[in-house]
């Protein structure tokens, strides 16, 4: 991932997304959550959950540290699930300005 970009992250789940009551995608550095995307920020389709980060979101990350990503889901049956935390690198951007 590169600071100042708008990446879309897609999560494949083992059931239909229509079973989701609530979901969150958490982005953290050093185990501190920096960005949270909620159900309204996600596209739930088939067996996938997709969310897109804004330029403002990715500028919040320190390019000297990895970004931890986790998907949490609460199903309509009130079963709480979470993905294993994945860590991705974050590359720097030569400026800290949001493009309009």
N, C-alpha and C positions, 0 to 999 in steps of 0.2 A: 504494500500500500504506500502511496506517496502523499505527503502532506499537501493540502490545498487542492486535492482532487475529489471527485464524487463517485467513489466505488460502490458497486452494488454487490452485496453478499447474498448468496443463495444457500439455504440449508435444506437438505433432503431429509424428510422424516418418514418413519415406517408406517404411517397411517394417513388418512385423508385429512387435509387441513381444515375441513369443515367440522372436525371434532374439537378444534381449539376454541376454548373460551377466552383465554388471554395468553399473550406471549410477550416476551421481552428479549431483546438482543442487547447484551451488555458488552461494553468495550472498556477495558481497564489497562492501566500501567502500574506495575508494582503492587498489584492486588487492590488498587483504588479505582473504582468505577468513574470514568470520565464522561462517557456518552452512554445514554440509554435510549433505545428505540422501543416504543411500545406497540401494541397491536395496531393502533391507528397509523403507525409509521411503516407498517409491513403490508406486503401483498401475500395473501394466503391463497394458494392455488394448487389443486391436485395434491401432491405429496411434497410441496415445497413451501418454504417461508423465505421471502426476499425482502431486503431492506437496503436503502441507499443512504450513504452518509453525505452530508453537505460539505462544502469547502470549509465552513466554519467548524464543523465537527472535526475534520481531519487536521485542521490547524491547531487543535487542542492537544494533539499528541506530540510527545518529545521524540524527535528522530533518533535519539541516542538509546532508546529503549524499545523493546518489543511491545506489541499491543496484544493483550489477551482478549479473546472473543468467546462468549458463551451464549447459547440460546436456552431460554427457560420457557416452559410451556405449562399451562394449566388446561386440562381437557374439560369438556362439558360434564364429565363424570367426576370432576374434582381430583383427578390424578395429576400430581405435580411431577414434571420431568425436566431434566437438564442435560445438555450435551457436555461432553468432556471439553475442558477449556483448551482452545487452540491458541497458539501464539504465532503472530506474523510480524515480520519486520516492517519498519516504517522508514521510508526514505525521505530525505529532506527536500524542501522546495527552496529555490534561491531567493524567494521573497515571501513575506507574510501577509500579502494583500489579497483579499477576496476579489475575484474578477466579477464584474457586473455586466 
